[in-house]
Structures are given as C-alpha cells and as structure tokens.
Amino acid sequence: MNRSVRTLLAIALCAMLALSLVACTGPATTPVTSGGTGAPVPASGPVVRIGTLPTEDSLPLWVAQRDGLFAKAGIDVTITVFASAVERDAALTAGAIDGEMGDLIAATLLREGGVPVKVATVMLGSTAKEGRFGIAVKPGSKVTKLSQLAGVPIATSSATIQEYVLDKLMAGAGVSADKVKTVEIKKVPVRFGQLMAGAIDAAALPEPFLSLAAKTGAKVVGDDTTGDNISQTVMIFSEKYLSATGSADALTKLLGAWDTAVGTINANPNSFRQLLVDQAKLPAPLATSYAVNNYPKAQLPTTDEVTSVIEWMTGKGLIKTPVTYADLTWTAPAK
C-alpha cells in the first residue's frame, strides 16, 4: 500500500472514529431554541419540540433557528440533536419531543409499535436529486456496476431506509431478489470503516459517508439520484401532539418558517456549508468540498412513494397492520 493510500485511509478512519464517538455519547448538542443563539430565550408562543440527527436533512431547521425565523412566526421551537435514531425515537415515544426528522419506514414502524405519527413534510427527497443513498465497493475492488454484486454480501442495516434503497437499486440493476445478499452491520461508521479496511466487499451508505468513501479510495457503483425517486427523509409528529389545541396552527407556522429558510439556502447553497459542518459534524476531508443540497419547500411525499415503502415493508414482514397514505400523512385542517 503506497503512502498516499495509507494517508487517505488514515483520514477516513479518523473521521469514522470521530463520528463513532458522536454516535455513542447521547444527544450531540444541548437543546437550542428559536432565538438562534443557543442561549435560553423567553417563549414567544406555542412550544414545538423537534428531535433530529446530526445530518444534512435538518439544515433548514438550523437556519430558521439561527435567523430567528421561528420567533418571527410566533412559535418557540426547541431542536434537540440526538446521537442515534434509537434515542430519537425513544424520546418521541416517551413524549419528550413532539416531532422528529425521520423517514417513511421509521414512521410506519412507530405506528406499528403503537406510537401513531403523521408525516408533515418531506425534508429531503422531493426529487431523486435531493439527498443520496448508495452502494460502494471496497478500495481496489474490480466491481464497476451493481449487477456484479449479485450473490455478494452487501453490508447494511435491516428494516431501514438503507436496506430499502439497496433492494430498489439492485432490482433496478436487474438483480433478482434471491440474488441480493446482505450482511448486518447496523452502525454506519463501523460499516464504513470495515469497507475502507477491506473487511467487507460492499456496503450501503448514506451521505456523507458515501462521498467520504469515494474521496478516500472506495468506489460508488450505484446511488438513488437518478431514475425513480426512491428515498425521502420526512418530518414526523405524534398524533398526540397534533390533537392538542393550537398544535395545528403552530405546525403551520413552523412549516412557513421552513419555507423561508429553504428559500434562503437555495439562493446560495454552498454559503451554508460551514453551518452544515458545525451542525452535521461533516468529516474534515469534506469540510471545504461537500456540495450543499437544494431543499424542498413544505410538501407531502407522493402516494406512490408511500405505497412503495408500505409494500416493501409488508413483503419483508415488518408490518402486520394495514397502513394507508391517509394514516401516515398530515394536512392542516381547514379554517
């Protein structure tokens, strides 16, 4: 292994370690409120408590918080960044937060587990270009296309959006379901590290790990940014919260602030890279080059997108109770 390859691998593994530590330490930040400074501010209206992860999906929330857009809308928004989806979902289940950044699979599993939730908006993924999941092969691999991974174990986390995208990408490459083989490695930083070390042949990865893998010697052989729009991250709220007096109005105001923040970001996305580095803990090798997404204004996922997820989960035996589009989505009541 030459010096440059060793250096890149060291950078990748250091980044993995840093992100692994984030994933093991409880909430990644203390809760911050709508004043935009991180310091406590007087409640300016109805309180909305949102849980998220240190990922790019929540950038408009952080912009709205920083720029005081929530306070201007007359709501007091607290954003808590959790280290893992398990902790985030546990907080929602316990009523410690009102809503969260998640995905359609997480929303459906929460309902199946007795925690009724509804999707209020797509956060990333209104088009295939927004957000990216993909499959990468280890450094030095001769694989150049997804069809060559038929029968090859691909590391992923089962019953997640990552497995869903993996299955969809392999099907799109003409690989039959019986030829799609997986190996369970739940923690993304560990999965990434084993791929870069050559301990596994291929892995399903979200951003920014997919870009980091490509930058440090691995090869991305397929992703979900072309063709059908496969994956969406969404903002989910508990039905208990939504049924409370004033909640519908507060959520409508929150989505208005989201739209304002989205307009600001989309006017000059890369000017928000440093905020993304700070809040989403981007690895150092990507800090000056990672392309900031364009974000969608508040909108629901399509019926087809939701139906596809429900059918996949049913086929996997993940849900037993029938779920409809209406069950999973929220619209503001008519005034």
Secondary structure as GFF3:
##gff-version 3
##sequence-region A 1 335
A	DSSP	alpha_helix	3	22	.	.	.	ID=ss1
A	DSSP	beta_strand	47	52	.	.	.	ID=ss2
A	DSSP	three_ten_helix	56	58	.	.	.	ID=ss3
A	DSSP	alpha_helix	59	66	.	.	.	ID=ss4
A	DSSP	alpha_helix	69	73	.	.	.	ID=ss5
A	DSSP	beta_strand	76	81	.	.	.	ID=ss6
A	DSSP	alpha_helix	85	94	.	.	.	ID=ss7
A	DSSP	beta_strand	99	103	.	.	.	ID=ss8
A	DSSP	alpha_helix	104	112	.	.	.	ID=ss9
A	DSSP	beta_strand	117	124	.	.	.	ID=ss10
A	DSSP	beta_strand	133	137	.	.	.	ID=ss11
A	DSSP	three_ten_helix	146	149	.	.	.	ID=ss12
A	DSSP	beta_strand	153	156	.	.	.	ID=ss13
A	DSSP	alpha_helix	161	172	.	.	.	ID=ss14
A	DSSP	three_ten_helix	177	179	.	.	.	ID=ss15
A	DSSP	beta_strand	181	184	.	.	.	ID=ss16
A	DSSP	alpha_helix	188	196	.	.	.	ID=ss17
A	DSSP	beta_strand	202	206	.	.	.	ID=ss18
A	DSSP	alpha_helix	209	215	.	.	.	ID=ss19
A	DSSP	beta_strand	219	223	.	.	.	ID=ss20
A	DSSP	beta_strand	233	238	.	.	.	ID=ss21
A	DSSP	alpha_helix	239	242	.	.	.	ID=ss22
A	DSSP	alpha_helix	247	267	.	.	.	ID=ss23
A	DSSP	three_ten_helix	269	272	.	.	.	ID=ss24
A	DSSP	alpha_helix	273	280	.	.	.	ID=ss25
A	DSSP	three_ten_helix	284	286	.	.	.	ID=ss26
A	DSSP	alpha_helix	303	315	.	.	.	ID=ss27
A	DSSP	alpha_helix	325	328	.	.	.	ID=ss28
###
